[in-house]
């Protein structure tokens, strides 16, 4: 069972990394690393909003798998 949890965690983490990188591509490399002094409020719409919501779901899934993995090994 531990092996399956580890494999699931690897897959979810790679997916999370890809989603975060895809979201930051639209903002430019400077904003990804904390630069870009724009203080303009921007509303997410369309595909960007869906990707943001999927990212939140994947984060919750990652944390859940991590907690289950720790509790399973204890």
N, C-alpha and C positions, 0 to 999 in steps of 0.2 A: 504493500500500500504506500509505503514511503517513497518508493521509486516513482509511482504514478503522480504523487503530489509534487515531487521534484521536477518531473517532466512538465506537468501542468504549469508550475511556477515559472519555468524557463520560457515556455511558449507565451504566457501572459506578459512576462517582463519584456520580451522582444517586441510583442505587439504594442505595449505601452511606450517603449522607446520610439518605435516607428510613428505612432500617433503624435507624440510630443514634437518630434522633428518635423513632421508634416505640417503641424500647426504653426511652428515658428518660421517655416520657410516663407510664409506670406508676409511676415513682419520684417524680414531682412536679418542678416547675421548679427548686426549691432544690437537689435532688441533682444535677440536670443541670449546674449551674454550680459544683459542689464543696461546696455547703452540706449541711445535714442531718447532724447529728452522730450519727446512729444507728450503733452498732457491732454491729448484729444481723446474724448470718450468715443469708443466705437462699438456699435451694436453688432452682435454676431447674427448672420442671416444665412439661410440656405444650408449648403454643404458644411460651411464652417461651424454652424450651430450644431449640426448632427455629429460632426467629429468631436466637438467639445463634450457633448452628452455621452458619446461612446467612450471617450477618455475617462470620464467620471465613473462609468460602469466598470471599465477595465481596472481602474484604481481600486474600487471596492472589491472586485474579484481577486486582485492581487493580495490585498490585505487579508481577505478572508482565507485564501489558500495558505498564506503565511502563518496565520494564527492556528489554523487546523493542523498544519505541518508541525508546529512547535508543540501543540497539545498532544498530538499523536505520538511524538517521540518521547514525551515525558512519562 
